[in-house]
Amino acid sequence: MELEQLTNSYANGYNLVSQAISGLSEETILYKSAPDSWSIHEIIIHLADHEIVSNHRMKQVLAETEPHFPAYDQDLWANNAFYAKLDYKQHLASFKLLRENLAELLENMTEDVLGRIGIHSEAGKLTFQQLLQSNIKHVNTHIQQIERVKQAYTSTM
């Protein structure tokens, strides 16, 4: 996939999330199908936190020579950073702004940066392109999760 396609796919991530949650009731957004599963509320906050981490990683790869970055445990973040008590609307707005900011950066890049390398503590060497593709896939994975939560909620009715 070339840079323009990646940029467009990345920039569209917020729209996809927004469409997936459009018109949902607060009950649906807060619904958990099991005690250890995430609500849509928590998914949205996770997306914003992940965006902070992934934006930082991608900027490191652009600015530094083979930077190292640690893995993080998303479940620990969700549990220990009080996701259930946070304002998901504020985090959705943060997700949107972070996406817009990085999309602007992507629009000003050239194809040669796609091969720049960062080193993940678990995954090893990753190119900028792989990081960007992973970020695109990450949103799509959580949209599917949102759809499953919506279906589970509907089945309780």
N, C-alpha and C positions, 0 to 999 in steps of 0.2 A: 504494500500500500504506500502510495506516495504522500509527501508531507501535507499537501492540500486536502486530501481525503481524510488523513488522520486529524488534521486541525478541525475540519467540519464535523467529523464524528465526535471528537472531544467536546467541541463547543455546543453540540446538540444535547449533551448529557443532562444538563439542567432541564431542558424542555421535556425530555423523556420522563424524568422523575416528576416534574410538575404535572404532566398529563396523567401519570400513574396514580397520583393522589388527588386529582381534581374531583371536587364534589364529595369527598369522603366525610362522613360524620366523625365527630371526636371519638365516639365509641369504637368505630372501625379503626381509627388511627391508634388508639390505645390498646386494642385487642391483642392478647397473647394466646396462642393456641396451646401452649404448655408453659410451665414456670421457667424453663430454661431457653425458651425461644424468644426472639426479638419481636417487639411490636413495630408497626410502621413508624411510630414516633422515634423509637430507638434506631431504626435503620436510617432515618433521615439524619439524625445526629451523628451516627457513624460515618455516613457519607461526607459530612462536613469535616469531621476529624481526619478521615482518610485523605481528603483533599488537601488539608494543611500539610500532612506528612508527605504525600506524593508530590505536591508542588515544590516543597523544599528539596526533595530528592532530585527532581528533574532540574531544578535550578543549580544544585550542586554539580550535577553531571555536566551542565553547560559551562559552569564557571571554573571548575576545578579539574585537576588531572586525576582520573580514577578515584573519586571519593568513595569512602566506605560509609555504609549506613546500616543501622541495626534493624532487625525485625521487631515487630511489636505484637502483642497479644490483644486482638480486638475485643475479646470477651472480657479481659481484665479492664480495658478502657470503659466498656459499656457498664460494667458492674461497679468499678471503683471511681469512675468519674461522674457518677450519678445521672446517667443518661435519662432515666425515667423521670427525673425531677427538672430537667432542663426544658427550655422553650424551643420546641422543634421548628416553629416558624422562623425564629431568629437564626437557627442553624441552617435552615433551607435558604434563607437570604444570604448567609455567609457562603454556602456552597455555590450559589449563583455567582456571587461576586468573585470568588476564587477561580471559578471556571472562566469567567469573562477576562480576568486579569491574565491567566495563563494563555488563553486563546489569543489575546492580543500579542503576547510574546511569540507564540507559534507562528502567527501571521507575518512576523518580521524575521523569521529564521530562514536559513537555506538548507537544502537537503543534506549537505555535508555534516550537519550536527547530529543527524539520526544515528550515526555510528559511534558517537562518543560513549564512553564506558563509565559505569558506576559499579561498585562491588557491594552486593547485598550480603548480610551475614549468613543467610540461609541459602539463597538462590545462586550466589556467586556473581560472576560478571554478567551485567545486563547492559544492553545498549539503550540509548535514549529512546529509540524507536520501540524497543520492547517495554520500557517503562510506560510510554504513552499508550501503547496498545493494551497493556495490562490495566491502565486506568480507565480506558474505554470499556473494556470487558467487565471491570469491577462494577461499574454503574449498571450495566446490563444484567449482571448476576443479581444485584440487589433489586432491580425492577422485577425480575422473576420472583424473588422472595416476597416483594410487596404483593404481587398478584396471588401468590399462595396464601398469604395472610388474609387478603380480601376474600378469597374463596372459602377459607376456613371460617371466617366470620359469618359469611353468608349461610354456610351450612348449619350454623347454630340457630338460625332464625326459624 
